[in-house]
């Protein structure tokens, strides 16, 4: 009896296993048959494929669901190519102390030995002085001083003013945001490197020492080597900087340079500044050139009149440029019309 029962159970289990096997095989066959048409439809291209609409999403209107997807515009960050590397904030104090030390040395070299900085480094000193005043004036709620003020129209006065500016920058740099003093700090670095280069070469220029107390009239005629008038060259450099700044401001607003230089006054500059260089008389007269005749060689435009020379012709390669019409040379053997020339 037991044998019959065991045989019966084995038969049932075998039949049950066979049924499961057949069911699994049939399911696999059905799946393969359904997959093939989808692959064929995909291969045929999207235009031949019927896509069933998705059910509406809860909480979103049908119009919003059917609207075309917006393209996400990538925000491109402005590159900083060409921008000078910032000064490490931890090294600003070292930079300023080094600048003060070199200014003190240069002042001593001028007073004792009659040695002064080159015009290029004087320009950097002047730009640094302006940058500090530009940053400090709003903080102290005062008007920015005139860049051509009388106190800095000679070499000694400029050095003293720059030394004061270093001390001012040292005081305000931690009271203002870094962006507000960045240009002044960068100008300090440029000035420091230029002074250090002239002291290490050495490249200082021998000149006649200007008296500390000089009469207002007549003007002193202390000439240095090569016929250079120290005070007048420095003053002329400032005047060129003032005019160049006014010309750029005019062009930014009017989209062109003025037809005549006097059109700058009084909106962009109070008046055309006076100049007195080498042996020329003091003047504010302007020689204006509305021509392309000197594009090949601009030096042929100079007649050594001692006046301002302004290229007003829009088609000229020198359009909007300002020069001093003086062919005399300074102690470096460089013509005075190259004072303030763009590099």
MOVEN-V466886 format. One line per field, one symbol per residue. phi: phi as a letter, one per 40 degrees, with the letter a starting at -180 (. if undefined). A space follows every 50 residues. Layout:
phi: ???
//
This chain:
phi: .ccccccccccccccccccccccccccccccccccdcccccccchccbbc bccccdccgbcdcccccccccccccccccbcgcccccddcbccccccccc ccccccccccccbgbbccccccccccccdcccccccdcccfbcccccbcd cbcaccccdccccccccccccccccbcdccbdcccccccccdcccccccc ccbcbcacccdcbbccacccbcbccggccdccccccdccccccccccccc ccccgacccbcccccccbadacccbabfbcccabcbbbbbabcbccaccc ccbfcgccbbcbcccccbdgcbbbcaccbcccgbcccccgccc
//
